[in-house]
Amino acid sequence: MKSGYVKINMAKSRDEDGFQIVRRRRGQRSTKPPLSPVGLGHLEEGLPSRNIIIRIDTYRNSIRQSQFLQQIQDGLDCSKFREFICYGIGRIGSCSISRQQLALLLELCPKGTPCSLFDPMLSSEEREAVERTGCSLLPHNELCKHPVHHSTLFFMPHCGRAMYNNLLWSNWSPTSLPCVTIIGNRLSSYLERLPTKHLAKETPYIHRALQYSTEVTLSNTYPDSTVFNDLAIHTFPVEKLLTAQHTEWTDCTEPIIDSNDPEIIVT
């Protein structure tokens, strides 16, 4: 029991994970953490690391039997990746969507393959839980500017547009892009929703990469339709990259991050 712990009478109910939780009676002080921008509709009070692990394990058991996992495995040989990197997983101690997404990542990553994660919103309890799953924590906020030289899967469901743009810029060459596979937002959806000139100006590497990528849309068969909606697997085949002009790769100005962009945290 932690020092300073006070036993109080609480009313019990069930949370969205199906676990029993407690609620304070009226008039008692709340220690609820501030809201995360990820999954606002699925937030609850922060959990200790051991409880986070229990819930993630429960989701892993469910995902292991799901059609959603099966369709990814049918279309993607995860054994070929030498590294898995996850950005923007969200508050796994207070958001069930984040826990389910992490559970999927853990099911995809073969045992023994390095898996690293970063989200600037994670609390100390959440960071401890991440490490207990076998994942490592990236030491600082890379803003998704992570160049790779071997086959790497980037797991980025529902990340901000600037994050995908930064990742693409950091690997903008015909030798690096074939090493990149992204499970994340369906990048073609940005072209569907935004004027082309805006997409080209604000996130030029997404705009430019679309013509060189292969996008496999993931059918949203998961029971909770908000967890894995509008996702796709993106790869960058060598044969498509070879069609680009040489100037495509020499024109690669580093993106400037808008500090007011609510979809990316720069500190």
DRENRO-108552 format. One record per residue (C-alpha): residue in three letters; x, y, z. Coordinates in steps of 0.2 Angstrom, whole numbers, always signed. Example, Ala and Ser with C-alpha at 12.3 -4.5 7.8 and 13.67 -1.06 7.14 Angstrom:
DRENRO-108552
<"ALA", <+62, -22, +39>> <"SER", <+68, -5, +36>> 
This chain:
DRENRO-108552
<"MET", <+0, +0, +0>> <"LYS", <+7, +17, -5>> <"SER", <+11, +30, +9>> <"GLY", <-3, +42, +11>> <"TYR", <-16, +30, +5>> <"VAL", <-33, +34, +13>> <"LYS", <-47, +20, +12>> <"ILE", <-63, +28, +7>> <"ASN", <-81, +21, +4>> <"MET", <-85, +21, -15>> <"ALA", <-99, +16, -26>> <"LYS", <-94, +2, -39>> <"SER", <-99, +1, -57>> <"ARG", <-92, -7, -73>> <"ASP", <-80, +3, -85>> <"GLU", <-80, +2, -104>> <"ASP", <-67, -12, -103>> <"GLY", <-79, -23, -93>> <"PHE", <-69, -22, -77>> <"GLN", <-75, -16, -61>> <"ILE", <-71, +2, -56>> <"VAL", <-74, +13, -41>> <"ARG", <-82, +30, -41>> <"ARG", <-80, +43, -27>> <"ARG", <-95, +49, -18>> <"ARG", <-101, +66, -20>> <"GLY", <-90, +79, -11>> <"GLN", <-74, +69, -11>> <"ARG", <-59, +77, -20>> <"SER", <-56, +70, -38>> <"THR", <-38, +66, -43>> <"LYS", <-43, +63, -61>> <"PRO", <-29, +67, -73>> <"PRO", <-32, +81, -87>> <"LEU", <-39, +75, -103>> <"SER", <-28, +68, -117>> <"PRO", <-32, +74, -135>> <"VAL", <-33, +55, -139>> <"GLY", <-49, +46, -137>> <"LEU", <-59, +59, -127>> <"GLY", <-74, +48, -128>> <"HIS", <-66, +33, -120>> <"LEU", <-57, +41, -105>> <"GLU", <-57, +36, -87>> <"GLU", <-47, +38, -72>> <"GLY", <-28, +33, -74>> <"LEU", <-24, +16, -69>> <"PRO", <-8, +9, -60>> <"SER", <+4, -1, -72>> <"ARG", <-1, -18, -66>> <"ASN", <-19, -15, -70>> <"ILE", <-15, -8, -87>> <"ILE", <-5, -24, -91>> <"ILE", <-20, -34, -86>> <"ARG", <-32, -25, -97>> <"ILE", <-20, -25, -112>> <"ASP", <-18, -44, -110>> <"THR", <-37, -46, -110>> <"TYR", <-38, -36, -126>> <"ARG", <-23, -47, -133>> <"ASN", <-33, -62, -130>> <"SER", <-48, -55, -139>> <"ILE", <-38, -48, -154>> <"ARG", <-29, -64, -156>> <"GLN", <-45, -72, -162>> <"SER", <-52, -57, -172>> <"GLN", <-55, -55, -190>> <"PHE", <-46, -38, -190>> <"LEU", <-29, -46, -184>> <"GLN", <-31, -60, -197>> <"GLN", <-33, -48, -212>> <"ILE", <-17, -39, -207>> <"GLN", <-8, -55, -205>> <"ASP", <-15, -62, -222>> <"GLY", <-8, -46, -231>> <"LEU", <+8, -43, -221>> <"ASP", <+23, -54, -216>> <"CYS", <+27, -47, -200>> <"SER", <+42, -58, -198>> <"LYS", <+52, -49, -211>> <"PHE", <+53, -33, -201>> <"ARG", <+69, -30, -191>> <"GLU", <+60, -17, -180>> <"PHE", <+43, -10, -175>> <"ILE", <+41, +8, -170>> <"CYS", <+25, +16, -163>> <"TYR", <+20, +34, -162>> <"GLY", <+5, +42, -154>> <"ILE", <-2, +28, -145>> <"GLY", <-11, +39, -132>> <"ARG", <-15, +37, -114>> <"ILE", <-15, +19, -111>> <"GLY", <-19, +21, -92>> <"SER", <-35, +31, -96>> <"CYS", <-40, +27, -113>> <"SER", <-47, +10, -119>> <"ILE", <-44, +14, -137>> <"SER", <-26, +16, -134>> <"ARG", <-25, +0, -124>> <"GLN", <-33, -10, -138>> <"GLN", <-21, -2, -151>> <"LEU", <-6, -7, -141>> <"ALA", <-13, -24, -139>> <"LEU", <-14, -26, -158>> <"LEU", <+4, -19, -160>> <"LEU", <+10, -33, -147>> <"GLU", <+1, -46, -157>> <"LEU", <+9, -41, -173>> <"CYS", <+26, -39, -167>> <"PRO", <+35, -56, -167>> <"LYS", <+44, -62, -151>> <"GLY", <+62, -55, -150>> <"THR", <+59, -41, -163>> <"PRO", <+63, -24, -156>> <"CYS", <+48, -13, -153>> <"SER", <+50, +5, -148>> <"LEU", <+37, +17, -143>> <"PHE", <+35, +36, -139>> <"ASP", <+20, +47, -134>> <"PRO", <+24, +63, -125>> <"MET", <+7, +61, -115>> <"LEU", <+12, +45, -106>> <"SER", <+13, +46, -87>> <"SER", <+26, +37, -76>> <"GLU", <+14, +23, -73>> <"GLU", <+10, +21, -92>> <"ARG", <+29, +21, -96>> <"GLU", <+32, +8, -83>> <"ALA", <+17, -3, -91>> <"VAL", <+25, +0, -109>> <"GLU", <+41, -7, -103>> <"ARG", <+33, -22, -94>> <"THR", <+25, -27, -111>> <"GLY", <+43, -29, -118>> <"CYS", <+43, -13, -128>> <"SER", <+56, +0, -125>> <"LEU", <+53, +19, -124>> <"LEU", <+62, +31, -137>> <"PRO", <+72, +43, -126>> <"HIS", <+65, +59, -134>> <"ASN", <+52, +67, -145>> <"GLU", <+58, +64, -163>> <"LEU", <+42, +72, -170>> <"CYS", <+42, +56, -180>> <"LYS", <+58, +61, -190>> <"HIS", <+65, +44, -189>> <"PRO", <+76, +38, -204>> <"VAL", <+78, +19, -206>> <"HIS", <+90, +8, -216>> <"HIS", <+82, -9, -213>> <"SER", <+64, -15, -214>> <"THR", <+54, -6, -201>> <"LEU", <+35, -6, -197>> <"PHE", <+28, +10, -191>> <"PHE", <+12, +8, -181>> <"MET", <+3, +25, -181>> <"PRO", <-16, +23, -180>> <"HIS", <-25, +40, -179>> <"CYS", <-9, +50, -178>> <"GLY", <-9, +68, -184>> <"ARG", <-6, +72, -202>> <"ALA", <+11, +81, -199>> <"MET", <+17, +66, -190>> <"TYR", <+16, +55, -206>> <"ASN", <+23, +70, -216>> <"ASN", <+38, +70, -205>> <"LEU", <+41, +52, -206>> <"LEU", <+40, +52, -225>> <"TRP", <+52, +67, -226>> <"SER", <+65, +58, -214>> <"ASN", <+65, +43, -226>> <"TRP", <+63, +53, -243>> <"SER", <+75, +43, -254>> <"PRO", <+73, +28, -266>> <"THR", <+83, +18, -254>> <"SER", <+75, +22, -238>> <"LEU", <+56, +22, -242>> <"PRO", <+56, +4, -247>> <"CYS", <+61, +0, -229>> <"VAL", <+46, +9, -223>> <"THR", <+29, +1, -220>> <"ILE", <+16, +11, -211>> <"ILE", <+0, +5, -202>> <"GLY", <-10, +21, -200>> <"ASN", <-22, +33, -206>> <"ARG", <-27, +30, -224>> <"LEU", <-16, +43, -233>> <"SER", <-27, +44, -248>> <"SER", <-41, +50, -237>> <"TYR", <-32, +67, -235>> <"LEU", <-33, +69, -254>> <"GLU", <-51, +65, -254>> <"ARG", <-55, +77, -240>> <"LEU", <-43, +92, -243>> <"PRO", <-40, +103, -258>> <"THR", <-25, +97, -267>> <"LYS", <-16, +114, -266>> <"HIS", <-18, +114, -247>> <"LEU", <-12, +96, -245>> <"ALA", <+3, +100, -256>> <"LYS", <+8, +115, -246>> <"GLU", <+4, +109, -228>> <"THR", <+10, +91, -229>> <"PRO", <+20, +90, -246>> <"TYR", <+28, +73, -243>> <"ILE", <+11, +65, -240>> <"HIS", <+5, +73, -256>> <"ARG", <+21, +67, -266>> <"ALA", <+22, +50, -258>> <"LEU", <+4, +45, -264>> <"GLN", <+10, +42, -281>> <"TYR", <+24, +30, -276>> <"SER", <+14, +20, -262>> <"THR", <+3, +5, -262>> <"GLU", <-11, +7, -250>> <"VAL", <-21, -8, -243>> <"THR", <-37, -2, -234>> <"LEU", <-41, -12, -218>> <"SER", <-59, -17, -217>> <"ASN", <-66, -11, -201>> <"THR", <-72, -28, -194>> <"TYR", <-67, -25, -176>> <"PRO", <-82, -25, -164>> <"ASP", <-78, -7, -158>> <"SER", <-79, +3, -174>> <"THR", <-70, +18, -167>> <"VAL", <-53, +9, -162>> <"PHE", <-46, +4, -180>> <"ASN", <-57, +15, -192>> <"ASP", <-50, +22, -208>> <"LEU", <-33, +13, -207>> <"ALA", <-23, +6, -221>> <"ILE", <-6, -3, -224>> <"HIS", <+6, +8, -234>> <"THR", <+21, +2, -243>> <"PHE", <+33, +10, -255>> <"PRO", <+38, -3, -269>> <"VAL", <+55, +0, -278>> <"GLU", <+47, -2, -295>> <"LYS", <+36, +13, -291>> <"LEU", <+50, +24, -284>> <"LEU", <+60, +20, -299>> <"THR", <+48, +30, -310>> <"ALA", <+52, +46, -301>> <"GLN", <+63, +59, -308>> <"HIS", <+80, +63, -300>> <"THR", <+74, +80, -294>> <"GLU", <+60, +71, -284>> <"TRP", <+73, +66, -271>> <"THR", <+84, +81, -271>> <"ASP", <+70, +93, -267>> <"CYS", <+67, +88, -249>> <"THR", <+66, +103, -238>> <"GLU", <+63, +99, -220>> <"PRO", <+45, +102, -214>> <"ILE", <+42, +116, -202>> <"ILE", <+31, +111, -187>> <"ASP", <+17, +123, -183>> <"SER", <+18, +124, -164>> <"ASN", <-1, +128, -164>> <"ASP", <-5, +112, -172>> <"PRO", <-16, +102, -160>> <"GLU", <-11, +85, -168>> <"ILE", <+7, +85, -164>> <"ILE", <+16, +89, -147>> <"VAL", <+33, +98, -150>> <"THR", <+40, +97, -132>> 
